[in-house]
Amino acid sequence: VARQVIYNSHNVDKRRMTEYILGAIDNQKRLKVLDFGCGIGLPAFTLAEKGHDVTAMDIRGTGTFEFLKWRALRHGVPIRFIDSEGGPPRLTGEELDVIVAMDCIEHIEDWRGTVRSLADRLKPTGVLFSNNGILEDKLHPEHYDIGNKEFIATCMAADLMPFNQITYIKRQPEPLP
């Protein structure tokens, strides 16, 4: 857990991505947010503090996820938690405005199914934040090899249009003629 806290707060690139996500989200209205593969949940915790309806999802029993649960309880920050068994998420319920999926999709063998599942839960014009379009990490054998172009193509096939290197916006359905 300590390694993740240090990495997320001291790694310049990671910190910039988190600051970008937090700054890009409209805090003037309450949004439905999923922090998928949340780990220590910096976005989940901060967005819940700002009044958003936040769900955090990660693998049951991991130290980072249990730390986020403890931290939210200790500070009275309302976050809904979903324990996962891993793999593509099984999500039901309302559509989401925002999904944060940073540093997690590369851990899932069926990453294409994961992208489709996440895209299916987003509202039209909803936003997915994921760094898999730029992530090139050959140093971690636990990561599945996701080609950057293939990731972007998979997002586009799921109606997630790239906005920048880590932001994808769900395309609105085309009006019928």
N, C-alpha and C positions, 0 to 999 in steps of 0.2 A: 504494500500500500504506500509506504513512504517513497519508494522509487517512482511510483506514478504521480504522487503529489509533486515531487521535485521536478520530474520530467515535464509535467503539464504546466508548471508555473515558471520554470527556468529555461526550457528550450525555446529559443526565440521564435522559430517557425511555428511551433505548436501554440505558443502564447498569442502570436499574431492572428492565427486562424481562429482561435477562441474569441479574441477581442473582435475580430471581423464579424463572426456569427452573432455575438451579443449586440453589436452595434447595428447590424442589418435588420434586426427584428423590431417591428413596430411595437413599442410599449404603451401606445395610446389606447389600444384595445386589447381585450383578453383573447389570447390565441390558444388553440389546442396544439400542444407540442409533445412529440415523442423524442426522447433521447435514447436511441437504439444502440445497444452495446456501450452503455454509458460509462462503465468503469467508475471512476470517482465522481463523475457527474458534475463537472464544473458548469456546463451549460444548463443542465437540469436544475441544479440548485439555484443558480443566479436568476434564471427565467421564472422559477416558482416564486422567488423572493419579490420579483417585479410584478407578480399578480397573474401570471399566465397559468393555464390549466395544464400541468406538466405530468407526463407519465415517463418513468425511467424503466428501461428494460435491459437486463443483462443475464448472464448465466447464473443460475441459482448457486448460492454459497461461495462465490468468489469473494476474496477479501476486499477488493475495490468496491464491489456492489454493496457488501455488508457495511463498509465504511460510509457510503452515501446514505444508506438507510439510517444508520446511527446518527450521522451528522444532521440529517433532516429532522429526526425526532428530537434531538438535543436542542435544536434552534427553532423548533416549531414551524418548519417550512413545509407546506402541504405539497407532497409529491405522491402520486400513485405509483406503486411498484409492481412490475410484472416479472416474475421469475421465468427464465427461459431454459430450455434444455439444449439450446444451441440450434444452429441451422436457420433456415428462413423463418421469420416470425409468423406466428399464427395470430393475426390481429383481427378483431371484430369491433363492431361499434361504429361510432361516428367517424366521419372523415377528419383528417388532421390538417392544420394550417402549415405546420412546420415539422420536419423530421431532421434531427441531427444524427448522422451516422458516421462519425469520425473515427478513424483507426479501428474499424471493426469488421467491415465487409470482407477484408482480405483474410480473415480467420475462418470464413465459412466456405466449405467445399462447393455448395450450390449457391455461389454468389449471384449468379444470374437470376435464380428464383428469388433470392433475397431482394434484389433490386425491383423485380416485378411486384413482389408482395408489398414492399414499401410504397411503390408508386400507386398501387391500387388503393391505398389508404389515404392518399393525399387528395385534398380538394383541388378542383381546377384553379390554377394560379398558385397552388401551394408550393412550398419550397423544400427541397432536399439539400442538406449540406453534407457533402462527402468528399474526402480528399483522395479517393481511389483513382480519379482521373489524372492525378499528378504523382501519386505514390509510387516510387521505385525503390523498393527496400529488399535488396538481395541478401541482407545480413541476418534475416530472421527466418529460419527454416519452417517455423510454424505458420508462415503466411503462404497462402495459395498465390500462384503467379497469375495476377490479373493484368493483362496488357492494358495500358492506358487507353489506347484507341478502342479496344474491345469494350472496356468499361463504358466509355462515352457512347458508343454505338448501342450498347444494351440499355443505357438510360434513355436514349432517343427512341428506341423501339418501344419503350414503356411510356412514351409521351413526356419524358423529362428532358427539357431543352436546356443545354448548357448556357449559363449566364456569364460565368467566369470560371476560374479553375476549380472552385469547390462548391459552386452554387448551381443547382438545377431547378428549373421552374416547370411545374406541370402545365402542359398546354391545355387550353380550353377546348372543349369539343367543337368541332366545326359545325356551323349551323346547317341544317338541312335545306336543300334548294327548294 
